[in-house]
Amino acid sequence: MSLSVIKNIEREVGNDSIKEPSNDYVVDGLVPKVVLYPRDINELSIMMRNINRAGLKVIPMVNKSKLFLGNVPKGYDVAIDLSRVHRIIEPDPEEMVGIYGISVPFMEVQRELSRVGRRLPIDPPLSSRSSIGGIFSCNLFGPLAYVFMSTRDITLRVRAVMPDGTVVRWGTGMIKDVAGYNIKRLYIGSCGSLGIIYEVMTRLAAMPEVIAVARLDRELDLLVTRRLKPFGVVVINGTMYLRFEGVKDEVEYRLSKLTEVSRAEVFYGAEADDHWYRLTSMDQLFENYDLIMKVILPQYKLGDALSLVKADYVVKMPMIGEAYLGLRGALSPDIINAIRNRVSELGGYLIIVKAPLEMKRSIDIWGLQQNLDIMAKLKAVFDPNNVMSYGRFVGGI
């Protein structure tokens, strides 16, 4: 990497924003040549402008909790550590919206919002250790999407830094705000391949009067579960958890209907909410398994897909048609492709969320073949020099 790039950045922002790489910044065995540590959006813009001119390859990160996501990078010169860039939390409880900086921890946002009777209505994987930037850039969400929709769906506005350093804003803060391409939706879930999300505005939900989480020792039939009208359902290794919320009378009524079909242990209030976020964060799965697959299917076909794989750890979200599978033994690419093809025949997708490096080198992590030409064209428009997370996203873009 050219020393002139570093000297230009050092001259414009100061040398305390430049660090030597450590093991924390290794991605799929690749070590960056330098770590940049911007203090604000102006420094980030300056850094990206210089990096883009030199054609260097960048991977942005905050808490570094999801660096295992994506294909093996095709290049990695610079790690951009965003952990001190932007930590604001600005709720507007009357308008039911909130604004958050990318580096603020997700659970800190939830605590601050609860002080004004509001919340972000998402329960994503790794929520206990993720920043807002990580969750929104990867469009992570959990069982509550059954009622509140996905992270992408609740996003109203995105501020971002383009690969060339330009600061942009997509969206207006209104639910219906575009005609044509909804650019902010492209950023949510692009995994840092189009630019760096700096700030998001989202819809909020009110804190309910009562929260209850029921624990069952068996999984209920999907039709029976739907009739109980839970706000979210997760099944972990055969143990089922249903979340109910709302006014007291409604929650108690739903729980009474549950007792007609199964015995259950019920948690209430803050204890229930804390328990729910521990479950949906899935820390045990991500800490203990090197191979994790995600299956996405129509709800009624999810069970058929799970029968194809003998997993050691299964987190199933039947109401939204998703499951995470943890496996201890390695699978050959041929076996994974065979499973992926069968899942595709059922109308779904199989994504390798986490895998040993040798496996990642021999298989497409995403396994998605639709609209690759459109995604390649979008990448060419937003990032013509292939600066951002090069090779890590769908189709190797």
C-alpha positions as CSV (number, residue, x, y, z in Angstrom):
1,M,0.0,0.0,0.0
2,S,1.3,3.4,-1.0
3,L,2.8,5.4,1.9
4,S,1.5,8.6,0.3
5,V,-2.1,7.6,1.0
6,I,-1.3,7.3,4.7
7,K,0.7,10.5,4.7
8,N,-2.2,12.3,3.1
9,I,-4.7,11.0,5.6
10,E,-2.3,11.7,8.5
11,R,-1.8,15.3,7.3
12,E,-5.6,15.9,7.1
13,V,-6.9,14.1,10.2
14,G,-3.9,13.4,12.5
15,N,-2.0,10.3,13.3
16,D,-4.2,9.3,16.3
17,S,-6.7,8.1,13.7
18,I,-4.2,5.6,12.3
19,K,-3.4,2.3,14.1
20,E,-1.3,-0.8,13.5
21,P,-3.4,-3.9,12.8
22,S,-3.9,-6.6,15.4
23,N,-5.5,-10.0,15.4
24,D,-8.9,-8.4,16.1
25,Y,-9.0,-7.1,12.5
26,V,-8.2,-10.4,10.8
27,V,-10.9,-11.4,8.3
28,D,-10.8,-14.9,6.9
29,G,-7.1,-15.2,7.5
30,L,-6.3,-11.8,5.9
31,V,-4.6,-9.1,7.8
32,P,-5.0,-5.4,6.8
33,K,-2.0,-3.3,6.2
34,V,-3.4,-0.5,8.3
35,V,-6.3,0.3,10.6
36,L,-8.1,3.7,10.3
37,Y,-9.9,5.0,13.4
38,P,-12.0,8.0,12.4
39,R,-13.5,10.3,15.1
40,D,-16.4,11.7,13.1
41,I,-18.0,11.8,9.7
42,N,-15.6,14.4,8.3
43,E,-12.6,12.3,9.1
44,L,-14.4,9.2,7.6
45,S,-15.1,11.1,4.4
46,I,-11.5,12.3,4.1
47,M,-10.3,8.7,4.6
48,M,-12.6,7.2,2.1
49,R,-11.7,9.9,-0.5
50,N,-8.0,9.1,-0.2
51,I,-8.6,5.3,-0.2
52,N,-10.8,5.4,-3.2
53,R,-8.3,7.4,-5.2
54,A,-5.7,4.8,-4.5
55,G,-8.0,1.9,-5.3
56,L,-7.4,0.2,-1.9
57,K,-9.8,-2.4,-0.5
58,V,-11.7,-1.6,2.7
59,I,-13.7,-3.5,5.2
60,P,-15.7,-1.4,7.7
61,M,-16.5,-2.6,11.2
62,V,-17.6,-1.5,14.6
63,N,-17.7,-4.3,17.3
64,K,-16.2,-6.9,14.9
65,S,-18.8,-9.4,16.1
66,K,-19.8,-10.5,12.6
67,L,-16.6,-10.5,10.6
68,F,-17.2,-14.2,9.8
69,L,-20.2,-13.2,7.5
70,G,-19.7,-13.3,3.8
71,N,-17.4,-14.7,1.2
72,V,-13.6,-14.6,1.6
73,P,-12.5,-11.1,0.6
74,K,-10.8,-10.6,-2.8
75,G,-8.7,-7.9,-1.2
76,Y,-8.2,-6.3,2.2
77,D,-5.8,-3.4,2.6
78,V,-7.6,-1.2,5.2
79,A,-9.8,-1.9,8.2
80,I,-12.0,1.1,9.1
81,D,-12.8,0.9,12.8
82,L,-16.0,2.9,13.3
83,S,-16.3,2.3,17.1
84,R,-16.0,6.0,18.0
85,V,-17.6,7.7,15.0
86,H,-21.2,8.3,16.0
87,R,-23.0,7.3,19.2
88,I,-26.1,9.4,19.3
89,I,-29.5,8.2,20.3
90,E,-32.3,10.6,19.6
91,P,-35.8,9.3,20.0
92,D,-38.9,11.3,19.2
93,P,-41.6,9.5,21.2
94,E,-44.4,11.6,19.9
95,E,-43.7,11.0,16.2
96,M,-42.7,7.3,17.0
97,V,-39.3,7.6,15.3
98,G,-35.7,7.4,16.4
99,I,-32.3,8.4,15.1
100,Y,-29.1,6.4,16.0
101,G,-25.5,6.5,15.2
102,I,-23.8,3.4,13.8
103,S,-21.4,2.8,16.7
104,V,-24.0,2.8,19.5
105,P,-24.7,-0.8,20.9
106,F,-28.1,-2.1,20.1
107,M,-29.0,-3.0,23.7
108,E,-28.0,0.5,24.8
109,V,-30.5,1.9,22.3
110,Q,-33.2,-0.3,23.7
111,R,-32.4,0.8,27.3
112,E,-32.5,4.5,26.3
113,L,-35.7,4.1,24.3
114,S,-37.4,2.3,27.2
115,R,-36.9,5.5,29.3
116,V,-39.5,7.2,27.1
117,G,-41.8,4.2,26.7
118,R,-40.5,3.2,23.2
119,R,-38.4,0.4,21.6
120,L,-36.9,-0.8,18.4
121,P,-39.2,-3.7,17.5
122,I,-36.5,-6.1,16.3
123,D,-34.7,-9.0,18.0
124,P,-31.7,-9.8,15.8
125,P,-29.1,-12.5,16.2
126,L,-26.0,-11.4,18.2
127,S,-28.0,-8.4,19.6
128,S,-26.0,-8.7,22.9
129,R,-22.8,-7.7,21.2
130,S,-23.8,-5.8,18.1
131,S,-23.8,-2.2,17.2
132,I,-26.6,-0.4,15.2
133,G,-24.3,-0.3,12.2
134,G,-23.7,-4.0,12.2
135,I,-27.3,-5.0,12.6
136,F,-28.6,-2.6,9.9
137,S,-25.8,-3.1,7.4
138,C,-26.6,-6.9,7.6
139,N,-30.4,-6.5,7.9
140,L,-30.5,-8.8,10.9
141,F,-33.8,-9.5,12.5
142,G,-35.6,-12.2,14.5
143,P,-39.0,-13.7,15.3
144,L,-40.6,-10.3,16.0
145,A,-40.5,-9.7,12.3
146,Y,-43.7,-11.7,12.2
147,V,-45.6,-8.7,13.5
148,F,-43.2,-5.7,13.1
149,M,-41.5,-6.7,9.8
150,S,-37.7,-6.7,9.2
151,T,-35.0,-4.3,10.0
152,R,-35.0,-3.0,6.5
153,D,-38.8,-2.5,6.6
154,I,-38.7,-0.2,9.7
155,T,-35.9,2.0,8.3
156,L,-37.0,5.4,7.3
157,R,-33.8,7.2,6.5
158,V,-30.1,6.4,6.1
159,R,-27.1,8.7,6.1
160,A,-24.0,7.2,4.6
161,V,-20.5,7.8,3.3
162,M,-20.0,6.7,-0.3
163,P,-16.8,4.9,-1.4
164,D,-15.5,8.2,-2.8
165,G,-16.1,10.0,0.5
166,T,-19.3,11.8,-0.5
167,V,-21.8,12.1,2.4
168,V,-25.3,11.2,1.3
169,R,-28.8,10.9,2.8
170,W,-31.4,8.4,1.5
171,G,-35.0,8.7,2.6
172,T,-36.9,11.6,4.3
173,G,-38.3,10.1,7.5
174,M,-41.7,9.4,5.9
175,I,-43.0,5.9,5.2
176,K,-43.8,6.6,1.6
177,D,-40.9,8.8,0.3
178,V,-39.7,7.4,-3.0
179,A,-40.6,6.7,-6.6
180,G,-38.3,4.2,-8.3
181,Y,-35.4,2.7,-6.5
182,N,-35.6,2.8,-2.8
183,I,-31.9,3.4,-2.2
184,K,-32.0,3.2,1.6
185,R,-33.3,-0.3,1.3
186,L,-30.3,-1.2,-0.8
187,Y,-28.0,-0.1,1.9
188,I,-29.8,-2.1,4.6
189,G,-28.5,-5.6,4.0
190,S,-25.7,-4.7,1.6
191,C,-23.1,-5.8,4.3
192,G,-20.9,-2.7,3.7
193,S,-20.5,-3.4,0.0
194,L,-22.0,-0.1,-1.3
195,G,-20.7,2.3,1.3
196,I,-20.6,3.0,5.1
197,I,-23.9,3.6,6.9
198,Y,-23.3,6.4,9.3
199,E,-26.8,7.0,10.8
200,V,-30.3,5.5,10.6
201,M,-33.8,6.7,11.4
202,T,-36.4,4.1,12.1
203,R,-40.0,3.7,13.2
204,L,-40.5,2.9,16.9
205,A,-43.0,0.8,18.7
206,A,-44.6,1.6,22.1
207,M,-43.6,-0.5,25.1
208,P,-46.5,-2.8,25.8
209,E,-48.4,-2.8,29.1
210,V,-47.5,-6.5,29.6
211,I,-44.9,-8.8,28.2
212,A,-45.1,-12.5,28.7
213,V,-42.9,-15.3,27.4
214,A,-44.2,-18.9,27.7
215,R,-41.8,-21.9,27.6
216,L,-43.1,-25.2,26.3
217,D,-41.3,-28.5,26.4
218,R,-42.7,-29.4,22.9
219,E,-43.3,-27.7,19.6
220,L,-46.9,-26.9,18.7
221,D,-48.3,-27.4,15.3
222,L,-48.0,-24.2,13.1
223,L,-51.7,-23.8,12.7
224,V,-52.3,-24.1,16.4
225,T,-49.5,-21.6,17.1
226,R,-51.0,-19.1,14.7
227,R,-54.4,-19.3,16.5
228,L,-52.7,-18.3,19.7
229,K,-51.6,-15.0,18.0
230,P,-48.2,-14.6,19.6
231,F,-45.9,-11.7,18.6
232,G,-43.0,-14.0,18.1
233,V,-42.0,-17.7,18.3
234,V,-38.7,-19.3,18.6
235,V,-37.9,-23.1,19.0
236,I,-34.5,-24.0,20.3
237,N,-33.6,-27.7,20.2
238,G,-37.2,-28.7,20.5
239,T,-38.1,-26.2,23.3
240,M,-40.7,-23.7,22.2
241,Y,-40.9,-20.1,23.4
242,L,-43.9,-17.8,22.6
243,R,-43.9,-14.1,23.2
244,F,-47.2,-12.3,24.0
245,E,-47.6,-8.6,24.6
246,G,-50.2,-5.9,24.8
247,V,-52.8,-4.9,27.5
248,K,-53.1,-7.2,30.5
249,D,-56.5,-8.7,29.6
250,E,-55.5,-9.6,26.1
251,V,-52.2,-11.3,27.2
252,E,-53.9,-13.2,29.9
253,Y,-56.6,-14.4,27.5
254,R,-53.9,-15.6,25.0
255,L,-52.1,-17.5,27.8
256,S,-55.4,-19.1,28.9
257,K,-55.9,-20.3,25.3
258,L,-52.3,-21.7,25.5
259,T,-53.1,-23.7,28.6
260,E,-55.8,-25.5,26.7
261,V,-53.3,-27.1,24.4
262,S,-50.1,-27.3,26.4
263,R,-48.6,-26.8,29.8
264,A,-46.2,-23.9,29.9
265,E,-43.9,-22.0,32.2
266,V,-44.5,-18.3,31.9
267,F,-42.2,-15.3,32.5
268,Y,-43.5,-11.7,32.8
269,G,-42.2,-8.2,32.5
270,A,-38.6,-7.2,32.4
271,E,-37.6,-10.8,33.2
272,A,-39.5,-12.0,30.1
273,D,-38.1,-9.4,27.9
274,D,-34.5,-10.1,29.0
275,H,-35.1,-13.8,28.5
276,W,-36.4,-13.3,25.0
277,Y,-33.4,-11.2,23.9
278,R,-31.0,-13.8,25.3
279,L,-32.8,-16.5,23.3
280,T,-33.0,-14.6,20.1
281,S,-29.4,-13.3,20.3
282,M,-28.3,-17.0,19.9
283,D,-24.9,-16.4,21.5
284,Q,-24.5,-20.0,22.5
285,L,-24.9,-21.1,18.8
286,F,-22.4,-18.5,17.5
287,E,-19.9,-19.2,20.2
288,N,-19.8,-23.0,20.1
289,Y,-20.3,-23.8,16.4
290,D,-17.9,-23.2,13.5
291,L,-20.5,-24.2,10.9
292,I,-23.8,-22.4,10.9
293,M,-26.3,-22.5,8.1
294,K,-29.5,-20.4,7.7
295,V,-32.5,-21.8,5.9
296,I,-35.2,-19.5,4.6
297,L,-38.5,-21.0,3.4
298,P,-42.2,-20.6,3.3
299,Q,-43.4,-21.3,6.8
300,Y,-45.2,-24.6,6.0
301,K,-42.2,-26.1,4.3
302,L,-39.6,-25.2,6.9
303,G,-39.9,-28.6,8.6
304,D,-39.3,-30.5,5.4
305,A,-36.0,-28.6,4.8
306,L,-34.8,-29.2,8.4
307,S,-35.3,-32.9,7.9
308,L,-32.6,-32.8,5.2
309,V,-29.8,-31.9,7.8
310,K,-28.9,-33.6,11.0
311,A,-27.9,-30.5,12.9
312,D,-26.5,-30.5,16.5
313,Y,-28.1,-27.2,17.4
314,V,-31.3,-25.9,15.8
315,V,-32.9,-22.4,16.3
316,K,-36.2,-22.4,14.4
317,M,-38.5,-19.4,13.8
318,P,-41.6,-21.1,12.4
319,M,-43.7,-17.9,12.1
320,I,-41.2,-16.2,9.7
321,G,-39.9,-19.4,8.0
322,E,-36.3,-19.2,9.1
323,A,-33.9,-21.5,11.0
324,Y,-30.3,-21.4,12.0
325,L,-28.5,-24.8,12.1
326,G,-25.3,-25.4,14.0
327,L,-23.1,-28.4,13.0
328,R,-19.9,-29.7,14.6
329,G,-18.6,-31.8,11.8
330,A,-17.6,-30.3,8.4
331,L,-19.6,-31.0,5.4
332,S,-18.2,-31.3,1.9
333,P,-19.2,-28.7,-0.7
334,D,-21.0,-31.5,-2.7
335,I,-23.2,-32.3,0.3
336,I,-23.9,-28.6,1.0
337,N,-24.8,-28.0,-2.6
338,A,-27.1,-31.0,-2.6
339,I,-28.9,-29.7,0.4
340,R,-29.0,-26.2,-1.1
341,N,-30.6,-27.6,-4.3
342,R,-33.2,-29.5,-2.4
343,V,-34.1,-26.4,-0.3
344,S,-34.3,-24.4,-3.6
345,E,-36.7,-27.0,-4.9
346,L,-38.9,-26.4,-1.9
347,G,-38.9,-22.7,-2.7
348,G,-36.3,-21.4,-0.3
349,Y,-32.6,-20.5,0.2
350,L,-29.7,-21.9,2.2
351,I,-27.0,-19.5,3.3
352,I,-23.7,-20.4,5.0
353,V,-23.6,-17.9,7.9
354,K,-20.4,-19.2,9.5
355,A,-17.9,-21.8,8.3
356,P,-14.3,-22.9,8.6
357,L,-12.0,-21.0,6.2
358,E,-11.2,-24.0,4.0
359,M,-14.9,-24.5,3.4
360,K,-15.4,-20.9,2.6
361,R,-12.7,-21.0,0.0
362,S,-14.4,-23.9,-1.8
363,I,-18.1,-22.9,-1.8
364,D,-20.3,-19.9,-2.4
365,I,-21.5,-18.7,1.0
366,W,-24.7,-17.0,-0.2
367,G,-25.8,-19.5,-2.8
368,L,-28.1,-16.9,-4.5
369,Q,-28.3,-16.8,-8.3
370,Q,-31.2,-14.5,-8.9
371,N,-30.7,-10.9,-10.1
372,L,-26.9,-11.1,-9.9
373,D,-26.6,-8.9,-13.0
374,I,-28.7,-6.2,-11.4
375,M,-26.6,-6.3,-8.2
376,A,-23.4,-6.2,-10.2
377,K,-24.6,-3.1,-12.1
378,L,-25.6,-1.4,-8.8
379,K,-22.1,-2.2,-7.3
380,A,-20.5,-0.7,-10.4
381,V,-22.5,2.5,-10.0
382,F,-22.0,2.9,-6.2
383,D,-18.5,1.5,-6.0
384,P,-16.8,1.4,-9.4
385,N,-13.4,0.9,-8.0
386,N,-14.5,-2.1,-5.9
387,V,-13.3,-0.5,-2.7
388,M,-15.9,-1.7,-0.3
389,S,-15.8,-5.2,1.1
390,Y,-14.6,-6.5,-2.2
391,G,-15.8,-10.0,-3.0
392,R,-17.6,-10.6,0.2
393,F,-21.2,-10.1,-0.9
394,V,-23.6,-12.0,-3.1
395,G,-22.1,-13.0,-6.4
396,G,-18.6,-12.2,-5.2
397,I,-19.2,-8.4,-5.6
